[in-house]
Each structure stands twice: as C-alpha cells, then as structure tokens.
Amino acid sequence: MTYSILVFCYRKPGTTPEQFKAYYEGTHAPLLRELAGPHFPLSHTRRYIHRSEGQGEGTKRNATTPATVLLGGQEDFDYDAFAELIFEDATAFQSFFSVMQQPDIAAKVAADEEHFIDRSRMPVVVLGETNVTNKE
C-alpha cells in the first residue's frame, strides 16, 4: 500500500500567484527531484488554487487575488497550492525524509524556498485510506 503526504504551501508576501507557480514548477520541483535522487517519491503532484486578480473580496493575505470559492469562505483557501507526494510505502517516505533532512540538502531546500514560499506556514499531513468513485 502506498504512503502519501499533503504539503500546504503559502506563497511569500510580494509574490504573485503566477510567479509562485512558475518558480515551483521551473525551479523548486526539479531541485527536489535532483536532491532526493533515487529517494524521490513515486509522484509529486502540485495543485494550485484558482485565483482571479481583482475579482471579489479576498483575505488580508490575498486581498487582490481572491480564490474562486464555490462553497466556504475566502479564509478557507488562503493557501496557494497543495502538493501530494506518494511513496511506495512508509519506509520509502522515511528514506526520502532522511535524505532531505541532511544538513547540506536541508539548507539548499530552505534557501530555495525563501524565493517563493512563506516558510512560517507549511503544514504537512499524512493521508489515510484513498477511495475513488468513477463515473462508470
């Protein structure tokens, strides 16, 4: 059974949603893959909150870029993206985590995150069972 985690990412103040996504996709994700090497997860899926410049009232953090909320409030969607990392199992995750915690690698990741992520806010959670219902 696979082992999955979710990482909630908030963009650094002064960074636009477009800049955040471009940096994550073009620089940060490739760096993580390079640094983790064979310990990289089976997949690292990033999903971004849809935001519209000046369309409605946002939060203090996203005053000019509110989320396109269908149910709930703006405050429920103050984060900018979440990433799902899927590993073969818990042991594979522990190997990845150990590699990423090595002082030289952790310093490189932290320095890179300083470019686009609000590092004071980055909750991470382990996912439980996944169930899927398909159309047919």
SEKOLLUM-894814 format. One record per residue (C-alpha): residue number from 1; residue in one letter; x, y, z. Coordinates in Angstrom, 2 decimals. Layout:
<pts>
<NUM, 'a', <X, Y, Z>> ...
</pts>
This chain:
<pts>
<1, 'm', <0.00, 0.00, 0.00>> <2, 't', <1.34, 3.44, -0.89>> <3, 'y', <2.11, 6.15, 1.65>> <4, 's', <1.01, 9.71, 0.85>> <5, 'i', <1.52, 13.11, 2.40>> <6, 'l', <-0.02, 16.51, 1.67>> <7, 'v', <2.00, 19.71, 1.91>> <8, 'f', <0.09, 23.00, 2.01>> <9, 'c', <2.08, 25.89, 0.51>> <10, 'y', <1.57, 29.61, 1.02>> <11, 'r', <3.35, 31.99, -1.31>> <12, 'k', <5.80, 34.51, 0.08>> <13, 'p', <4.39, 38.03, 0.53>> <14, 'g', <5.08, 40.13, -2.56>> <15, 't', <4.99, 37.07, -4.85>> <16, 't', <2.13, 36.84, -7.33>> <17, 'p', <0.29, 33.55, -7.88>> <18, 'e', <1.86, 33.36, -11.36>> <19, 'q', <5.39, 33.92, -10.01>> <20, 'f', <4.76, 31.34, -7.28>> <21, 'k', <3.65, 28.68, -9.75>> <22, 'a', <6.41, 29.46, -12.26>> <23, 'y', <9.11, 29.17, -9.59>> <24, 'y', <7.66, 25.99, -8.08>> <25, 'e', <7.37, 24.29, -11.47>> <26, 'g', <10.52, 25.62, -13.11>> <27, 't', <12.99, 25.62, -10.22>> <28, 'h', <11.82, 24.09, -6.95>> <29, 'a', <10.25, 20.81, -8.11>> <30, 'p', <13.27, 19.97, -10.33>> <31, 'l', <15.61, 20.83, -7.45>> <32, 'l', <13.76, 18.48, -5.08>> <33, 'r', <13.97, 15.71, -7.66>> <34, 'e', <17.70, 16.29, -8.12>> <35, 'l', <18.47, 16.44, -4.40>> <36, 'a', <16.38, 13.38, -3.50>> <37, 'g', <17.78, 11.29, -6.33>> <38, 'p', <16.53, 7.71, -6.10>> <39, 'h', <14.58, 8.58, -2.93>> <40, 'f', <12.23, 10.94, -4.79>> <41, 'p', <8.57, 9.92, -4.37>> <42, 'l', <6.71, 7.88, -6.97>> <43, 's', <4.88, 11.12, -7.75>> <44, 'h', <4.84, 14.75, -6.62>> <45, 't', <1.55, 16.31, -7.74>> <46, 'r', <1.01, 20.03, -7.28>> <47, 'r', <-2.46, 21.60, -7.36>> <48, 'y', <-2.90, 25.36, -7.36>> <49, 'i', <-5.83, 27.37, -6.05>> <50, 'h', <-7.51, 29.28, -8.88>> <51, 'r', <-7.24, 32.99, -8.17>> <52, 's', <-8.62, 35.94, -10.12>> <53, 'e', <-6.97, 39.35, -9.94>> <54, 'g', <-9.47, 41.87, -8.57>> <55, 'q', <-12.49, 39.55, -8.81>> <56, 'g', <-14.28, 39.94, -5.49>> <57, 'e', <-13.02, 40.46, -1.98>> <58, 'g', <-10.06, 38.41, -0.80>> <59, 't', <-8.41, 37.94, 2.57>> <60, 'k', <-5.69, 40.12, 4.07>> <61, 'r', <-3.11, 37.76, 2.53>> <62, 'n', <-4.86, 37.59, -0.83>> <63, 'a', <-6.54, 40.99, -0.91>> <64, 't', <-6.27, 41.42, -4.68>> <65, 't', <-6.19, 37.75, -5.68>> <66, 'p', <-9.22, 36.01, -4.16>> <67, 'a', <-9.78, 32.31, -4.66>> <68, 't', <-12.64, 31.16, -6.86>> <69, 'v', <-14.69, 29.74, -3.99>> <70, 'l', <-17.81, 27.68, -4.69>> <71, 'l', <-18.63, 26.78, -1.06>> <72, 'g', <-17.00, 28.13, 2.06>> <73, 'g', <-15.18, 31.39, 2.58>> <74, 'q', <-12.01, 33.02, 1.31>> <75, 'e', <-10.30, 32.30, 4.64>> <76, 'd', <-10.67, 28.55, 3.96>> <77, 'f', <-8.45, 28.88, 0.89>> <78, 'd', <-5.67, 31.21, 1.94>> <79, 'y', <-3.01, 28.68, 0.89>> <80, 'd', <-1.86, 28.81, -2.73>> <81, 'a', <-1.17, 25.18, -3.53>> <82, 'f', <-1.05, 21.76, -2.06>> <83, 'a', <1.31, 19.02, -3.08>> <84, 'e', <0.63, 15.31, -2.76>> <85, 'l', <3.72, 13.18, -2.52>> <86, 'i', <3.15, 9.45, -2.99>> <87, 'f', <5.72, 6.91, -1.86>> <88, 'e', <5.87, 3.16, -2.30>> <89, 'd', <5.45, 2.72, 1.46>> <90, 'a', <6.30, 4.34, 4.81>> <91, 't', <9.88, 3.07, 4.60>> <92, 'a', <10.36, 4.84, 1.26>> <93, 'f', <9.00, 8.04, 2.79>> <94, 'q', <11.40, 7.72, 5.74>> <95, 's', <14.31, 7.31, 3.32>> <96, 'f', <13.26, 10.44, 1.43>> <97, 'f', <12.74, 12.37, 4.66>> <98, 's', <16.16, 11.31, 5.99>> <99, 'v', <17.86, 12.45, 2.81>> <100, 'm', <16.02, 15.78, 2.82>> <101, 'q', <17.00, 16.38, 6.48>> <102, 'q', <20.73, 16.04, 5.81>> <103, 'p', <22.18, 19.45, 6.74>> <104, 'd', <23.58, 20.34, 3.30>> <105, 'i', <20.41, 19.27, 1.48>> <106, 'a', <18.06, 20.86, 4.03>> <107, 'a', <19.98, 24.14, 3.66>> <108, 'k', <19.63, 24.05, -0.14>> <109, 'v', <15.89, 23.37, 0.09>> <110, 'a', <15.38, 26.12, 2.68>> <111, 'a', <17.36, 28.64, 0.64>> <112, 'd', <15.34, 27.81, -2.46>> <113, 'e', <12.01, 28.01, -0.61>> <114, 'e', <12.94, 31.51, 0.58>> <115, 'h', <12.44, 32.68, -3.01>> <116, 'f', <8.71, 31.90, -3.17>> <117, 'i', <7.24, 30.14, -0.10>> <118, 'd', <6.17, 31.60, 3.24>> <119, 'r', <8.18, 29.12, 5.29>> <120, 's', <6.41, 30.14, 8.52>> <121, 'r', <3.27, 28.41, 7.16>> <122, 'm', <3.72, 24.99, 5.64>> <123, 'p', <1.55, 22.34, 7.28>> <124, 'v', <2.16, 18.72, 6.27>> <125, 'v', <-0.15, 15.77, 6.96>> <126, 'v', <-0.10, 12.02, 6.29>> <127, 'l', <-3.08, 10.86, 4.27>> <128, 'g', <-5.12, 7.84, 5.23>> <129, 'e', <-7.01, 5.45, 3.01>> <130, 't', <-7.97, 6.60, -0.50>> <131, 'n', <-11.29, 5.61, -2.07>> <132, 'v', <-12.29, 6.51, -5.62>> <133, 't', <-15.72, 6.52, -7.20>> <134, 'n', <-15.64, 6.66, -11.00>> <135, 'k', <-18.38, 7.65, -13.39>> <136, 'e', <-18.92, 4.06, -14.54>> 
</pts>
